[in-house]
């Protein structure tokens, strides 16, 4: 999503960030993780612009609980089974540091899964597209064939809040 906007894009990750969310509602939790990622960015760096994001799913059975990244294939299968045939909210928080100042956007998109057969669930788990993905699925990957956006922005599901994408796009004008 960002490559068309920034020709000199550099992606870096921080493996030492504790992604345990703060207590609270889903929006508070996802923002807390995003801010932890922002705090991990060195105070002095050579970049004009820094972007950090985090994505969590609201549990369709309890909107106060979240589904993060599955730790293994069993957890991925359980998450996909839970989401099968249902709607859920995908929450993304994005922090943008421009000229040393951070601003944050937090929003959700409603996604609906078609009812997945046991065979398709197994395929989705075995292809490992769930690795590192909130809720155990990659909307831009194989799951995109079985999911649709009901309300909101695709970029939010893919990991950058829609309002943050608008800000980033405006920097190119």
N, C-alpha and C positions, 0 to 999 in steps of 0.2 A: 504494500500500500504506500509505503514511503519512498521507494526507489524512484517512481515517476516525479516526485516532488523535489527530491534532493539528490543531485548527481554524485555528490561526494559523501554519501551516507556511510557511516561506520557503526556497526552493531557490536556492542559489548555487553556481556552479562556479568553479574556479580553472584558467584555461587555462595558467598558467605552471608547473604541476607536471610534473616529469620523471617519466614513467610507465615508465621503464626499470627492470625488476625487478633486485633483487640476485640473485647466483648462489645456487643451492640447489634444493631441491625445490619443487613447485608451491605448497605452503602457505607456504613461506618467501618465495617470490616475490610472491605476492598480498598477504601481510601487509606486505612492504617497501613496496609501492606505496601501500597504505592508510595506512601511517605517514607517508609523504611528504605525502599529502593532509592528514593531521592536522597536520603541521608547518607547512603553508601557512595554517592558520587563524590569524588574528591573535590574539595573546595577550590582548588586551583586545577584547571584543565584548559586545554587549548581550543575548546569548542564554543561557538557562538550560540548553539542551541543544543539542549539535552532533553531527551524524552524518556520517561519511565512509565510503565503501565502494569496493571495487574487486573486479572479477570477472575470472578467467582460466579457460580450459579446459585440462585436461590433454590433450595430444596422444594420441589413441587408439593410435598406433603406438609411442609412447615416453612413458611416464608421467612422465618427468623433464622433458619439454619442454612448452611452453605454446603455446596459440593465443590471441593477444590480439585486438585490434580490427583488421580488415582496413583497409588504406590506400586501396584502390580496388576497383572491381568485379571485376577479374581475381582479386585475392587473396580476395575474398569468395566467388567461385565455386569457387576451389580449396579453401577451407576447408569449404564446404558439401558439395562432392564427397567430400572426405576423411571427413566425418562421416556421410554417407548410408549407411543400413543398419547403423549401428554404435551402440555405447554409448560414452559418454565421461563424464568427471567435470567438473562445473562447480564451481569453487572461488570462494568469496567471503569476503573479509575485511571486517569492519565495525568501525569505531571509534566509540565513544560517549563524548562528553565531557559529563559531568554534574557541575555545580558545580565546574568547573575540573579534574576528574580524568578521564583517559582510561582506558577499558577496551576490549579488543579480543576479537572472536570470529572464528574461522576455521573454515570447514567446507565440505564438498562434498556435491553431490547427483549421482546417476547419472541421466543422460538417455539415452534411446534414440531414434534417428531411424528412421523407416521408410525403405525404399529409395526414393530420389527419382528420378523420370524426368528425362531431360535437359531436357524442356520445363518441368517444374516448377522445376528448378534455375535455368533462365533467368528464369522469372517471379519467383522469390525474389530474384534479383540485380537485376532491372530495377525492382522496386518500392522498392528502396533501404532496406528495413527493416533491412538489415545495418549501416547507417552508425552508428558509435559503439558497436557491440555486440561483445562478446567472442565469438569463434568465428564471427562473421558472421551471427548470427541473433537474432531477438527472439522469445523464447518466448511472450510475451504478444501477439504479432502473428501474421502469417501462418504462421510456422513452427510455432506451437502446434497446428495441424491435423496436423502430420507428426511430432511429437515427444511422448514421454511420459516422466514421471518413474518411474523404476524403484525408486529408494531415495533418501530425503531430503526436503527441503523446497522447495516452489515458490518461496518468498521468496529462497532462496539462488540459484536460477537467475535470478530477476528482479533481483538485485543487493543484497540485504540478508541476511546470514547468519541462518538460522532461529533460532538461539539469541539473536541480537541482537534479532530481531523479538519474541521472547517477553519480553525485558527491556523493550523499548519499550512493548509492550502492557500490561505490569504497571505502568507509570508512570501509566496511566489509571485504575487501580483505587483 
